[in-house]
Amino acid sequence: MNNHWLLVVPLLLLAHHAMAAKPVEQERLAARELNGREVYVQTCAMCHANGVGGAPRPGRPDDWVERSRNGTAELLVSVLRGKGAMPPKGGNASLTRAEAYVALDFMLNGAK
């Protein structure tokens, strides 16, 4: 029997795992190339610009105080999964995690 498969299969599994696990730093670099304001305008502004249904508004720190208590990571989870009246990904099923991150960052910091 040919034993080279005993070496090839683990290497293929390792390569697949390495490609599937996207390091956080790579995600942050990809996010920097995106424009948070553009993502916000395209996906989030419809509700967040005017606080529809209690949506927190960009540039209004008082709107974010309670929501921010558990940190940005928890806010990102809310964006991706939905919360209250907000559907997952703001209703944009094609929204990537990186796009959600830059839009959230814009709403928290960039709209000042």
Secondary structure, DSSP 8 states (H G I E B T S, - for coil): --THHHHHHHHHHHHHHHHHS--HHHHHHHHHHS-HHHHIIIIIHHHHTTTGGG---TT-HHHHHHHHTT-HHHHHHHHHH-BTTB-GGGG-TT--HHHHHHHHHIIIIIT-
